[in-house]
Amino acid sequence: MASVDEVRSALNTLAERLSANADAQGRIDLNRTLACRVPDLATAFHGRLVDGRLVDIADGDDPKAKISLTANSDDLIELVNGRLDVMRAYTSGQVKIGANPFDLLKLRKLL
């Protein structure tokens, strides 16, 4: 099981990757609140997607977030590091994503 600090670091890495991908693709119309829940650590993080960039990452849950991601700490780190395929993890239930289908398509472009 990864630590809270390792998960926080992985989310910051994800934010950097999303920013780079958004820059490469031009402006992405994706402005939503985001919650990342990590049940095995009994913790959560939240932030905002602004033009496809993940900003303002902070500790704590946002129950009203428009997009939610739920994954155990090790799975989340594996996802961010590219060692776990997002679609395979989603379809197997390792990762749960709550979002409308259009947001999922936009997110997939950025990942």
Sequence and secondary structure as in RCSB ss.txt:
>XXXX:A:sequence
MASVDEVRSALNTLAERLSANADAQGRIDLNRTLACRVPDLATAFHGRLVDGRLVDIADGDDPKAKISLTANSDD
LIELVNGRLDVMRAYTSGQVKIGANPFDLLKLRKLL
>XXXX:A:secstr
   HHHHHHHHHHHHHHHHHHHHHH      EEEEEEEGGGTEEEEEEEETTEEEEEEES  TT SEEEEE HHH
HHHHHTTSS HHHHHHHTSEEEE  HHHHHHHHHH 
